[in-house]
Amino acid sequence: MAAQQKAQWMGVHIMAPRAEDVPLLNRAIEQTLAPLGVNVLILEVNYSFEYRSHPELRASAVLSKADIRDILATCRKYRIRLIPQFNCLGHQSWAKTTFPLLVKYPDFDETPQIPLDNPDIYCRSWCPLHPKVNDVVFALMDELIDAFEADAFHVGMDEVFLIASDQCPRCRGKNPADLFAKAVNDYHQHLAKKRRLTMLMWGDRLLDDSVMGYGKWEASQNGTAPAVEMIPKDIVICDWHYELRDEYPSVPFFQQKGFRVLPSSWRNVQAALALRDYARKNATEKMIGHLCTTWSSGSDIARALLDDPKASDSAKQAVQALKAVISQD
């Protein structure tokens, strides 16, 4: 029980809204998230920001620093901690679209021989050994840290399937766990040691599927799992699982390894409640709360939070699960 009393994070993860929908998100924070007791909001920005250091990496629709400060002001009014996220290493494409970093800097690509419309792959990765990639990425991180006035930063790093590729002259033949750990440690050095921030990341690549039995999405089948022994223990692990199971063995596993753990659910109400309840039963002082992911556009989620019938079914389901997890707290 004492461990549960220390679990103070009630978090929600959303994608960045369109700039014109910032007032809508602020209204959703004020009218729904704050009354529910949400005290952490992770805003996944990626390339949707008006970057000044590398304007060539801006997405087609971006938030300005003023937009972020507007959201920040609303969060602070309701004592909600606003944390930026920039997806690192993996998730550098989606469907047929490759994101700006690998379009503008093709030499950063882990699999440069794959066409930019991404046939037969899930998501591209950047090369963790390229000598210039971190200079670019850290500049983007620093701009987000400044805009958010952040004390924490989420680096993503989920579902990295393309690593140690034979197509990469630097990574070819290398150990995937060593490469993944190097990337984690590089980001930790910049964020935690240099900038004095708390670093968060998704946990799936640190789990050995042959032990956990989660499958290739929620755990690793490509050799990255041993990296769990090679990275700092002050990283907060967002341990996401979206299917209904009797047990979620990664929850005690990460705690036993010394990490703070934030179990993370999505839109399946029963699965979200099962993960939350299992985590509570297996809580130590390392269990710090719960994170509800949404995986719809920030604009769509804002509408769902405000009970707008125009919201997508996926957004409505995510909000239903979010409310179930929190309201039964």
N, C-alpha and C positions, 0 to 999 in steps of 0.2 A: 504493500500500500504506500509506503514512503516513497518508493521509486515513482509510482504513478502521480503522487502529489507534486513531484518536481517536473513532470512533463507539461511544460508551459506553452509549447508551440501548438497553435491550431492554425495550420497553414493552408493556403490555396495557391495553386500554380495556374497561371493563365498566359496566353499568348498576347503580344502587344496588340492593342486595338488600333484601328485607323485613327489618324489625328482628329478627324471631325467627330469621332465618337468618344473622345476623352471625357467630355461632359457626361455622356451616358455611363461610362465606367465609374466616374466619380459618384454619380447618383446611385449606381449599384452598390458601391462601397458603403455609402452613407445609409441607404435604405435596407440593405440586405446583409452584406458581409459583416459590418460592424455590429448590428444587433444580434447576429448569430454568435458573436464572440471571436471571430477571426482576428488573429493578432499578427499574422505573417502573410504577406502577399508577395509571391515570386512572379516577376514579370519577365517572360522570355522575349527578349528584344532581337537578338541575332543581328541581322543587317538592317532592321527597320528603325534606324536612327540616323539623324542628320550628322554623320561623322565629319569632323573637320580635318583630322589627321590624314584620313584616307577617304576623301569624298567619292572616289571611284568605287567604293565598296557599299555605297548606299543602295538599298532596295528601291523599287519603283515608288513605294509609298512608305514614308518615314515619319517618325515622331521627332519633334524638335526638343531642345533642352527645356524650353518653356513648357512644352506639353508634359514632360517628365516632372518638372517642378510643380505643375498643377496637380498631378496625381499624388506626388509626394506630400503636398500640403493637405490634401484630403486624408491621406493615410495618417499623417501626424496628428491631425485633429482627432482621430479616433484611435490613436495609439496602436497603429498597425505598422509593423516593420516592413518596409518596402525593399525587396532584394532583386537586383538585376540578374538575368541569366543570359549568357552567350554560349551557344553550343560549341564545344571544342572537339577537335579531332574528327569525329564522325558527324553524320547528318549534314553533310555539305551539299546535298542535293535532295530533291523530292520529286518523285515521278520523273517527268522528262525535263525538269528544270534543275540546272546546276546553279548553285548560289554564287554570289559575286566573287568571293575570294579565289575560287579555283577557275573562274572565268577570266579574271583579270591577272591572276598569277598562276598560269597553268603548270609552272615548274614546281609548285607546292603540292601537286596532286599525287596521291599514293598510287593511283592507277591511271596514268596519263594516256594509255592506249585505248581506254574505253571512251567512246564518243560522248559528247556533252549531253545528249538526250538519254543517256543512262540505260541502254538496253541490257536486260538480264541481270541487273544488280538492284539492291535495295537503296542504299545511300552511299555516296562517295565519302572519302576521308582525306584529310590532308596528311602530309608526311611529317611525322613527329621528329625526324632527324634533319629536315631541311634547315640550313643554318640561318635563314632569314625569316622563316614563318613566325617565330615568336615575337620578333620585333614588330611585325605588323599587328598581330593579334593582341599583344600587350598594349599597343597604342589604342586599339578599340576598347579594350577593357578599361583603360584609364579614363577614357571619355565617359563611359557609362558610370564608373565609380564617382566621377565628379558630378555628373548630372543627377544621379540618385542620392548624392551625399551618403554613399553606401558604407555600411560596416560589415557587409557580408556579400558574397558573390557565388552564384551557381554556375559551374562550368559544363553542365550537361554530361557528355561522354557516355551516353547509353547507346546500345545497339551498334557498336563499332565492329562491323564484320570484315571490313577491308583494312588489314594491317599486316605488315611483313610481306607485302605483295612482291611477287617476282617481277612485276612491272617497275618497281621502284629501285633505282640503282643504289640508294642508301640503305633501304630496309631489307632488301632481298637476302634471305638466308638468316635473318636475325630472329631472336626469340620474341614471340608476340608479347609475352608477359613483361619482358625487359623494356620493350618499346612502349607499351601502355604505361608502365610505371614511370618511365622517363617523362612522358607527357604529363602525367599527374603531378610529378615532383616539380617539373618546370612551372606549372601553373601555381602550385602551392608556394614555391619560392617567391613568385611575383606577388601573389595576392595575400598570403598569410604572413610571410616573413618580411617582404619589402613594404607592402601597403597596410599590413596589420589588420587584415580582414579575416572573417570566418569564411572558409571555403566549403561549399556544398557540391556534391556530385551524385549522379545516379549510380546505383550499386551493381547493376546486372553483370558488367564485364568482370567483376571481382568474384563471381560465384562460379564454381565448377559444376556444370550441369550433371556430370556423372555422379556427383555426390548429392546435389540438391534435387534433381529430377524435375526442374521447372520447364525444360525445353530450351531451345536455342535463343529465344527472345529474352526471357527473364533471367537467363544464366548463360555462361559462355561455353561454347563448344569449339572455340578456335584458339585456345591456348593462352588467353589473357588472365585467367583466374589466379595464377600464382602471384600476380602483381599485388594482391591483397597483403602480402608479407613485406612489400617493398616501399610502402607509402606511409606518410605521417598519419598518426592516429587522431589528430585533432580535426580531421576532415569530417564533416557531417555527411553520413551516407543516407541518401534518399532511396529506400529499399522498396521499389515499386513492384506490385503484383496485382493483376487485374482479374484473375479468374478465381472462382470459388474453390477452396481447398480445405481439407481437414487441418493441415498444418502448413506453416510457413517457416521452414527451418532456418532460412537466412536471417530472420529477426534475432534469434539468440546467437547465431553464428557471428554476426557483425559486432554484437555487444561483447561477446567473449574475446574477440580480436582487439577490443579496446576502443572501438569507434562509437561516437554518438549516432543514434539511429532515428530516422524519421520515416516510419512506414508510410507508403504512398499508394493510394487507391485511385480508382477512376469511376466509371459510370454504372457498373454493376452493383446495385445496392447490397445484395446479399454478400457478394465478395468483399465489398468495402467494409461491411460490418464484421465479417469473419476475420479479415486482416487486422482490423482495429482491436477486436476482442482477443485474438491470439497474441497480439503484441502486448496487450495489457497483462495477460496471464504470464508472459515471459519477460516482464520488464525488470530491468535493473536501473541503477542511476544513469545508465547510458541511454535509456529510452527517453526522448525529449518531446514526444508529442505525435502528431499525425499531419500528413500532407494530402490534400485532395487535389488531384490533377483534373484537368478539364478537356484539353486537347481539341478545342474549337477556337476560332478566332476570338480575340478579346472582345470585339464588338458583339459577336454572337452570344458569348457567355454573359456579357452585361445585360443583353435583352432577356436571356433566360433567367437571370437573377431577379429581374424586374417583372417576371411573369408575362413577358410580351409574347403573344401567340406566334409572332413572326420568327422567333428563335428556332433553330434547327432541332430535330429530334435528338441528335447526339448531345447538343448543349443542354437541352432540357433534362436528359438522362443524367448527365454529369452533375447538374445542379440538384437533381433529386437525390443522388447518392451523397453529395456534399451535405445537404441538409439532414439526411438521415444519420450520417456519421456524427455531425455536430449536435443535432437536437437530442440525440440519445446519449449524449456525453454525461 
